[in-house]
Amino acid sequence: MSIVKFDQVTRIYKTGEHELKALDKISFTLDEGKFVVILGPSGAGKSTLLNMLGGLDSSTNGTITVNGKDISKLSDNELADFRASTVGFVFQFYNLIPTLTVYENVELVSEISKKHLDVKQMIEEVGLTDHLNNFPSELSGGEQQRVSIARALCKNPQILLCDEPTGALDSETGVMVLKLLLKMARSYGKTIVIVTHNQSIAKMADVVIRVKNGKIGSVEDQVNPMSADEVEW
């Protein structure tokens, strides 16, 4: 079942008399429960696309439909509700609050989402039950990233948006994080969207969207994607 549709979406940034076309008539659809990789070089428009899907940026032209609703027409308050209820975010840098413990960092989403999941269960899912009372400074980079994933998942979003989630990790920890994200798609039915320039990660995806110079190069459905263990970094 289709959950996301971009239809002729263009995003133009203006600085004085200059215009930068970050996205140029982008069109694609995404089905629920898929592991999706948006692949392309730096400056291709990947992060702009992700921000627009997450309601953090707006289109200049075209429509972005999520669950049958055009989010490009939502008010600021409606967009805030959309972000709280429908999408979760995982970034390359973890954005944890240093003065809060692992449990407290994840628990924050209970103030945002009315349908949030159990905090301890999500921390257990990412394998950090023994670190409930640790602060971010006491964790490795991979552990901090897993906390950020637990926090995003605790919101119980339909769509999880990940911007270079393994970019700051070593290969072993990166595989661990990717296995967790795959599990969320396969076992929990979440739609996982990862922006990356890493060709290897694309081999794991159900769908690969290639972006270059603000345009869609191709949308590829992969029948037998690799598991995280099979991917060579």
C-alpha positions as CSV (number, residue, x, y, z in Angstrom):
1,M,0.0,0.0,0.0
2,S,1.4,3.4,-1.0
3,I,2.2,5.7,2.0
4,V,4.2,8.5,0.2
5,K,3.8,10.2,-3.1
6,F,5.9,13.0,-4.6
7,D,4.3,14.5,-7.7
8,Q,6.4,16.9,-9.8
9,V,8.0,18.4,-6.6
10,T,10.4,21.3,-7.2
11,R,12.3,23.2,-4.5
12,I,14.0,26.5,-5.3
13,Y,16.0,28.5,-2.8
14,K,16.4,32.2,-3.4
15,T,19.3,34.4,-2.2
16,G,18.9,38.0,-3.5
17,E,18.6,37.7,-7.3
18,H,20.1,34.2,-7.3
19,E,18.1,31.0,-7.5
20,L,19.2,27.5,-6.6
21,K,17.0,24.6,-7.8
22,A,17.7,22.0,-5.2
23,L,15.0,19.6,-6.6
24,D,13.6,19.7,-10.1
25,K,10.2,18.0,-10.8
26,I,10.7,15.0,-8.5
27,S,8.1,12.2,-8.7
28,F,8.0,8.8,-7.0
29,T,5.9,6.7,-4.6
30,L,6.8,4.6,-1.6
31,D,5.0,1.6,-0.2
32,E,4.4,1.0,3.5
33,G,6.9,-1.2,5.4
34,K,9.7,-0.8,2.8
35,F,13.4,-0.2,3.4
36,V,14.3,2.6,1.1
37,V,17.7,4.1,0.2
38,I,18.0,7.5,-1.4
39,L,21.4,7.4,-3.1
40,G,23.5,10.2,-4.6
41,P,26.6,12.4,-4.2
42,S,26.9,15.4,-1.9
43,G,24.8,18.3,-3.2
44,A,22.5,16.0,-5.2
45,G,19.4,17.1,-3.3
46,K,19.0,14.0,-1.0
47,S,18.8,15.9,2.3
48,T,16.4,18.4,0.8
49,L,14.2,15.6,-0.3
50,L,14.3,14.0,3.2
51,N,13.5,17.3,4.9
52,M,10.5,17.9,2.7
53,L,9.2,14.4,3.4
54,G,9.6,15.1,7.1
55,G,7.7,18.4,6.9
56,L,10.9,20.4,7.8
57,D,10.9,22.1,4.4
58,S,8.2,23.0,1.9
59,S,8.0,22.6,-1.8
60,T,8.1,25.5,-4.3
61,N,5.9,23.6,-6.7
62,G,4.2,20.1,-6.8
63,T,2.6,18.0,-4.1
64,I,3.9,15.7,-1.3
65,T,1.2,13.3,-0.2
66,V,1.6,11.2,3.0
67,N,-1.3,8.9,4.0
68,G,-3.4,10.5,1.3
69,K,-2.9,14.0,2.7
70,D,-1.0,16.8,0.9
71,I,1.4,17.9,3.6
72,S,2.6,20.8,1.4
73,K,-0.7,22.5,2.2
74,L,-0.6,22.1,6.0
75,S,-0.3,25.0,8.4
76,D,2.7,25.3,10.7
77,N,0.6,23.8,13.6
78,E,-0.6,21.0,11.4
79,L,2.9,20.3,10.2
80,A,4.0,20.1,13.9
81,D,1.3,17.5,14.5
82,F,2.4,15.6,11.4
83,R,6.0,15.5,12.6
84,A,4.9,14.4,16.1
85,S,2.6,11.6,15.0
86,T,3.9,10.3,11.6
87,V,7.7,10.7,11.2
88,G,10.8,10.0,13.3
89,F,14.2,11.3,12.6
90,V,17.7,9.8,12.9
91,F,20.7,12.0,11.9
92,Q,24.4,11.4,11.4
93,F,25.1,13.2,14.7
94,Y,23.0,12.0,17.5
95,N,21.5,15.1,19.0
96,L,21.3,13.6,22.4
97,I,20.9,15.9,25.5
98,P,24.2,15.5,27.4
99,T,22.7,16.2,30.8
100,L,20.0,13.4,30.5
101,T,20.5,9.7,30.9
102,V,19.8,7.1,28.1
103,Y,16.4,6.5,29.6
104,E,15.6,10.2,29.9
105,N,16.7,11.0,26.4
106,V,14.3,8.3,25.0
107,E,11.5,9.2,27.4
108,L,11.4,12.8,26.0
109,V,9.2,11.6,23.1
110,S,6.4,10.7,25.5
111,E,5.8,14.4,25.8
112,I,5.4,14.7,22.0
113,S,3.6,11.6,20.9
114,K,0.3,10.3,22.3
115,K,0.9,6.8,20.9
116,H,4.5,6.4,22.0
117,L,5.8,2.9,22.8
118,D,7.3,1.7,26.0
119,V,10.6,3.4,26.7
120,K,12.4,0.4,28.3
121,Q,11.2,-1.9,25.5
122,M,12.7,0.3,22.8
123,I,16.0,0.6,24.7
124,E,16.0,-3.2,25.0
125,E,15.4,-3.4,21.2
126,V,18.6,-1.5,20.6
127,G,20.5,-3.6,23.1
128,L,21.2,-0.9,25.7
129,T,19.3,-2.2,28.7
130,D,22.5,-2.2,30.8
131,H,23.0,1.5,30.0
132,L,19.7,3.0,31.1
133,N,21.3,5.3,33.6
134,N,24.4,6.2,31.6
135,F,24.9,9.7,30.1
136,P,25.8,10.2,26.4
137,S,29.4,11.0,27.3
138,E,29.8,7.5,28.8
139,L,28.7,5.8,25.6
140,S,30.5,5.0,22.3
141,G,29.5,6.6,19.1
142,G,27.6,3.5,18.0
143,E,25.8,3.3,21.4
144,Q,24.8,7.0,21.1
145,Q,23.4,6.3,17.6
146,R,21.4,3.4,19.0
147,V,19.9,5.7,21.7
148,S,18.9,8.2,19.0
149,I,17.2,5.3,17.0
150,A,15.4,4.1,20.2
151,R,14.2,7.6,20.8
152,A,12.9,7.9,17.2
153,L,11.2,4.5,17.4
154,C,9.6,5.2,20.7
155,K,7.5,7.8,19.0
156,N,6.0,4.9,17.1
157,P,6.2,6.7,13.7
158,Q,5.0,5.2,10.5
159,I,8.0,6.6,8.7
160,L,11.6,6.7,10.0
161,L,13.9,9.2,8.2
162,C,17.6,8.6,8.5
163,D,20.2,11.1,7.2
164,E,23.6,9.3,6.8
165,P,22.9,7.3,10.1
166,T,26.2,5.3,9.8
167,G,28.3,8.2,8.4
168,A,30.2,8.7,11.7
169,L,30.5,5.0,12.7
170,D,33.1,2.3,12.0
171,S,32.0,-0.6,9.7
172,E,31.2,-3.1,12.5
173,T,29.0,-0.6,14.4
174,G,27.4,0.6,11.1
175,V,26.3,-2.9,10.3
176,M,24.8,-3.3,13.8
177,V,22.8,-0.1,13.3
178,L,21.7,-1.1,9.8
179,K,20.5,-4.5,11.1
180,L,18.4,-2.7,13.6
181,L,16.8,-0.5,11.0
182,L,16.2,-3.5,8.8
183,K,14.4,-5.2,11.7
184,M,12.2,-2.2,12.1
185,A,11.1,-2.5,8.5
186,R,10.7,-6.2,8.4
187,S,9.3,-7.0,11.9
188,Y,7.5,-3.7,12.8
189,G,6.3,-2.6,9.3
190,K,7.9,0.8,9.5
191,T,8.8,2.6,6.3
192,I,12.6,3.3,6.7
193,V,14.1,6.0,4.4
194,I,17.9,6.4,4.5
195,V,19.8,9.1,2.7
196,T,23.4,8.1,1.9
197,H,26.2,8.3,-0.6
198,N,27.3,4.8,0.4
199,Q,26.7,2.4,-2.5
200,S,27.0,-0.6,-0.2
201,I,23.9,0.3,1.9
202,A,21.9,0.5,-1.3
203,K,22.3,-3.3,-1.7
204,M,20.2,-3.9,1.4
205,A,17.2,-1.8,0.2
206,D,13.8,-2.9,-1.1
207,V,13.8,0.3,-3.2
208,V,16.8,2.5,-4.4
209,I,16.1,6.0,-5.5
210,R,19.1,7.6,-7.3
211,V,19.3,11.4,-7.2
212,K,21.7,13.6,-9.1
213,N,21.6,17.3,-9.6
214,G,18.2,17.6,-8.0
215,K,16.6,15.0,-10.3
216,I,15.6,11.4,-10.1
217,G,17.9,9.2,-12.1
218,S,16.1,6.0,-11.4
219,V,13.8,4.2,-9.0
220,E,14.8,0.6,-8.6
221,D,12.8,-2.2,-6.9
222,Q,15.2,-4.9,-5.6
223,V,13.6,-8.4,-5.4
224,N,16.3,-10.0,-3.2
225,P,18.1,-7.3,-1.2
226,M,21.2,-8.3,0.8
227,S,21.1,-8.6,4.6
228,A,23.3,-6.3,6.6
229,D,25.7,-9.3,7.2
230,E,26.2,-9.8,3.5
231,V,27.1,-6.2,2.7
232,E,30.8,-5.4,2.2
233,W,31.9,-2.0,3.3
